[in-house]
Amino acid sequence: MGNNFAQLKRLINFFRTVILPARISQLILQTFLKWQKDNCMDMGAALAYYALFSLFPICLVMLSIAGRLLGADSNYYLQLISFAQNILPEQPFKVFQQALTNLNQSSFSAGLIGFGILVLTASRIFDALNQSVKKIWSVVHQPKENIGVKHHAFNFIRNKILAFLLVLSTVMVFLLSIFANLAAKIFLTVLAEFGQSIPWVTFDSLGLITTLQTSISYFLITVVIITLFKVLPPVRLQWWDIFPGAILTAATMMALQNAVGSGIIRIGENLQAYGVVGNVMVLLLWIYLIFQVFFIGCEFTFVFTYIFGSRHQKEKPF
């Protein structure tokens, strides 16, 4: 009994003096402590609400316009739908697809008007996301007194431009997915011809397609997250400060999507009895989880810069 107690005491002492003070342990521990301190769960709920009513409809209207211009049966349009299916779980994708079908049945002018209105409303989600990242980076916004009408007008126009750029970046992601998927198909065609010339070499086409599509989705998500981690923080960061957190965040998002898609994690299973409302609630929950992963990635990047990154010589704020 005494030996067991002594071993347990040594183990606790080893954990307290060696494991816990290690920089890797501090990185993980401080990330989650700061995530809790910054009330990221509340910020994620607000952003999920804004995303559901602004950014997500913008994607729908954008795809509706693309369907009108390219044709709903064109290969390019189907590539866009395939990309959306790769990054959304089954139930949220059903809501997305049904809404897209309804939009395609409406008039083209209504789609353009809706797109213009939603571009204006998108500035709200950008403001909320910007304020959330500022809070994570411990930058408190101090409103200036007597800033004047010109300053208000400048801020309004700037926010609308930034919101439009946010929408434009979404368009670029979709376009990149098209070209990347087309390149993957060309690559598979070359492999198939190569396999015909060498009969004893076989290729798993289905496995290659799945692997390539997953890799393309992961690459594009990583690029978007790296861009957001670089642009949104109100401080100057080095690229090598951003890469670890962005790569980890993208990998976590993909793992979450695969876990939900394979049934390992069941999101909103009890909400399906509510029909369409339940599906919207599932979509809202999915967006909320994505924002939580994004915030944890932001917190990880913040702590990383002070432990391993460019700010490791500065006083740590945690």
C-alpha positions in Angstrom: 0.0 0.0 0.0 2.8 2.4 0.9 4.7 1.6 -2.3 1.5 2.3 -4.4 1.0 5.6 -2.7 4.7 6.5 -3.2 4.5 5.6 -6.9 1.3 7.7 -7.3 3.0 10.6 -5.6 6.0 10.4 -7.9 3.7 10.2 -10.9 1.8 13.3 -9.8 5.0 15.1 -9.1 6.4 14.1 -12.5 3.2 15.4 -14.2 3.3 18.7 -12.2 7.1 19.4 -12.6 7.8 18.0 -16.1 4.7 17.4 -18.2 2.6 20.4 -17.2 5.4 23.1 -17.6 6.4 21.8 -21.0 5.7 24.2 -23.8 3.5 21.8 -25.7 1.4 21.2 -22.7 1.1 24.9 -22.0 0.1 25.5 -25.6 -2.8 23.1 -25.4 -3.8 24.1 -21.9 -3.7 27.8 -22.4 -5.6 27.5 -25.7 -8.6 26.0 -24.1 -8.4 28.2 -21.0 -8.4 31.3 -23.2 -11.2 29.9 -25.4 -13.3 29.6 -22.3 -12.2 33.0 -20.9 -13.2 34.8 -24.2 -16.7 33.3 -24.2 -16.2 31.8 -27.6 -19.4 29.7 -27.2 -21.5 32.9 -27.1 -19.6 34.5 -30.0 -20.1 31.3 -32.0 -23.8 31.4 -31.4 -24.1 35.0 -32.6 -22.0 34.3 -35.7 -24.0 31.1 -36.5 -27.1 33.3 -36.5 -25.6 35.9 -38.7 -24.2 33.3 -41.1 -27.5 31.6 -41.4 -29.2 34.8 -42.4 -26.5 36.4 -44.5 -23.5 34.5 -45.6 -25.2 31.2 -46.2 -28.0 32.8 -48.4 -25.4 34.6 -50.3 -23.8 31.3 -51.3 -27.3 30.1 -52.3 -28.1 33.1 -54.5 -24.6 33.0 -56.0 -25.0 29.3 -57.0 -28.5 30.1 -58.3 -27.1 32.8 -60.6 -24.3 30.4 -61.6 -26.9 27.8 -62.5 -28.8 30.4 -64.6 -25.6 31.4 -66.4 -23.9 28.1 -66.8 -27.0 25.9 -66.9 -28.1 23.6 -64.1 -26.9 20.5 -66.0 -23.5 21.9 -67.0 -20.4 20.2 -65.7 -19.1 23.4 -64.1 -22.3 23.8 -62.1 -22.3 20.2 -61.0 -18.7 20.7 -59.8 -19.9 23.5 -57.6 -22.6 21.3 -56.1 -20.1 18.5 -55.6 -17.8 20.8 -53.7 -20.6 22.0 -51.4 -21.5 18.3 -50.8 -17.9 17.5 -49.8 -17.8 20.2 -47.1 -21.3 19.8 -45.7 -22.8 16.9 -43.8 -25.8 15.1 -45.2 -28.6 16.9 -43.5 -27.3 20.5 -43.9 -26.6 19.6 -47.6 -30.2 18.6 -48.0 -31.4 21.9 -46.7 -28.8 23.6 -49.0 -29.9 21.6 -52.0 -33.6 22.2 -51.4 -33.2 25.9 -51.0 -31.0 26.0 -54.2 -33.7 24.2 -56.1 -36.3 26.7 -55.0 -34.0 29.6 -56.0 -33.4 28.2 -59.4 -37.2 28.1 -60.0 -37.5 31.8 -59.2 -36.7 34.6 -61.7 -33.2 35.6 -62.6 -33.9 39.3 -61.7 -35.1 38.2 -58.2 -31.9 36.4 -57.7 -29.9 39.5 -58.6 -31.9 41.7 -56.3 -31.6 39.2 -53.5 -27.8 39.0 -54.1 -27.5 42.8 -53.9 -29.5 43.0 -50.6 -27.5 40.1 -49.1 -24.2 41.7 -50.0 -25.3 44.7 -47.8 -26.3 42.4 -44.9 -23.1 40.4 -45.2 -21.2 43.3 -43.5 -22.9 42.4 -40.2 -21.3 39.0 -40.1 -18.0 40.5 -41.1 -18.3 43.0 -38.3 -19.2 40.3 -35.8 -16.3 38.1 -36.9 -13.9 41.0 -36.8 -14.9 42.0 -33.3 -14.6 38.3 -32.2 -11.1 38.1 -33.5 -10.2 41.4 -31.9 -11.4 40.1 -28.6 -9.3 36.9 -28.9 -6.2 39.0 -29.7 -7.1 41.2 -26.6 -7.6 44.4 -28.7 -10.4 46.5 -27.2 -12.1 48.9 -29.6 -12.2 52.4 -28.1 -14.8 54.5 -29.9 -13.6 58.0 -30.7 -15.6 61.0 -29.7 -16.7 63.6 -32.3 -15.4 61.6 -35.3 -17.8 63.3 -37.7 -20.0 62.3 -40.6 -17.1 61.7 -43.0 -15.6 59.1 -40.7 -18.9 57.4 -40.3 -19.4 57.3 -44.0 -15.9 56.0 -44.6 -16.4 53.2 -42.1 -19.7 52.3 -43.7 -18.3 52.2 -47.2 -15.2 50.2 -45.9 -17.4 47.6 -44.2 -19.4 47.1 -47.3 -16.3 46.8 -49.5 -14.8 44.2 -47.0 -18.1 42.3 -47.0 -18.1 42.3 -50.8 -14.5 41.0 -50.7 -15.6 38.3 -48.3 -18.3 37.2 -50.8 -15.8 37.5 -53.6 -13.4 35.3 -51.8 -16.2 32.7 -51.5 -16.7 32.9 -55.3 -12.9 32.4 -55.7 -13.0 29.2 -53.5 -15.8 27.8 -55.7 -13.9 28.6 -58.9 -10.7 27.1 -57.5 -12.6 24.0 -56.7 -13.9 23.7 -60.3 -10.4 23.9 -61.8 -8.9 21.6 -59.1 -11.6 19.0 -59.7 -11.1 19.3 -63.5 -7.4 18.8 -63.0 -8.1 15.8 -60.9 -10.3 14.3 -63.6 -7.6 14.9 -66.2 -5.0 13.2 -63.9 -7.3 10.2 -63.5 -7.8 10.0 -67.3 -4.1 9.9 -67.8 -3.8 7.2 -65.2 -6.5 5.2 -66.8 -4.7 5.4 -70.2 -1.5 4.5 -68.5 -3.2 1.5 -66.9 -4.5 0.3 -70.2 -1.0 0.3 -71.7 0.3 -1.7 -68.7 -2.3 -4.3 -67.9 -0.6 -5.7 -64.8 -0.9 -2.3 -63.1 -4.3 -1.6 -61.6 -5.7 1.6 -60.2 -8.6 2.1 -57.8 -10.4 4.9 -59.6 -13.1 5.4 -57.0 -10.5 5.5 -54.2 -8.4 8.0 -56.1 -11.4 10.3 -56.8 -12.4 10.3 -53.1 -8.8 10.9 -52.0 -8.3 13.7 -54.6 -11.6 15.4 -53.7 -10.8 15.3 -50.0 -7.3 16.6 -50.6 -8.7 19.5 -52.8 -11.3 20.4 -50.1 -8.7 20.3 -47.4 -6.3 22.5 -49.4 -9.0 25.1 -50.2 -10.2 25.3 -46.6 -6.6 25.7 -45.4 -6.1 28.5 -47.9 -9.2 30.3 -46.7 -8.3 29.9 -43.0 -4.7 31.1 -43.5 -6.1 34.2 -45.3 -8.6 34.9 -42.4 -5.9 34.3 -39.8 -3.6 36.8 -41.6 -6.2 39.5 -42.4 -8.6 39.5 -39.4 -6.2 40.0 -36.4 -5.5 43.7 -35.8 -1.8 42.9 -35.2 1.1 42.1 -37.4 1.8 38.4 -37.6 4.4 36.4 -39.4 3.3 33.7 -41.8 5.0 31.0 -39.7 2.9 32.1 -36.8 -0.3 31.3 -38.7 0.5 28.1 -40.6 0.4 25.6 -37.6 -3.0 26.9 -36.3 -4.5 27.1 -39.8 -3.4 23.6 -40.8 -4.7 22.2 -37.5 -8.0 24.1 -37.8 -8.6 22.9 -41.4 -7.8 19.3 -40.4 -10.2 19.5 -37.5 -12.9 20.8 -39.7 -12.4 18.0 -42.2 -12.3 15.4 -39.4 -15.5 16.8 -38.0 -17.2 16.7 -41.4 -16.0 13.1 -42.0 -17.1 12.0 -38.5 -20.6 13.5 -39.1 -20.8 12.1 -42.6 -19.8 8.6 -41.5 -22.3 8.6 -38.6 -19.6 8.5 -35.9 -21.0 11.9 -34.6 -24.7 12.4 -34.9 -25.8 16.0 -35.1 -29.4 16.9 -34.4 -30.7 13.3 -34.8 -33.6 14.1 -32.3 -34.4 17.3 -34.3 -35.5 15.4 -37.5 -39.0 15.0 -36.1 -39.5 18.7 -36.6 -39.3 18.4 -40.4 -38.0 21.5 -42.2 -37.5 23.4 -39.0 -35.5 20.6 -37.6 -33.2 20.6 -40.7 -32.6 24.3 -40.3 -31.8 23.7 -36.7 -29.3 21.0 -37.7 -27.7 23.4 -40.2 -27.5 26.1 -37.5 -25.8 23.6 -35.1 -23.3 22.6 -37.8 -22.4 26.3 -38.5 -22.0 26.8 -34.8 -19.6 23.9 -34.5 -17.6 25.1 -37.4 -17.2 28.5 -35.8 -16.1 26.9 -32.5 -13.4 25.1 -34.4 -12.4 28.3 -36.0 -12.2 30.1 -32.7 -10.1 27.4 -31.1 -7.8 27.7 -34.1 -7.6 31.5 -33.4 -6.9 30.9 -29.7 -4.2 28.3 -30.7 -2.5 30.7 -33.0 -2.6 33.5 -30.3 -1.0 31.2 -27.7 1.4 29.8 -30.3 2.8 33.2 -31.2 3.7 33.8 -27.5 5.2 30.4 -26.8 6.9 29.3 -30.1 6.3 32.2 -32.5 7.4 35.8 -33.2 6.3 37.0 -29.8 7.9 34.4 -27.6 10.3 37.1 -26.1 7.4 39.3 -25.0 5.5 39.1 -21.8 2.8 36.5 -22.0 -0.8 37.7 -21.5 -1.9 34.4 -19.9 
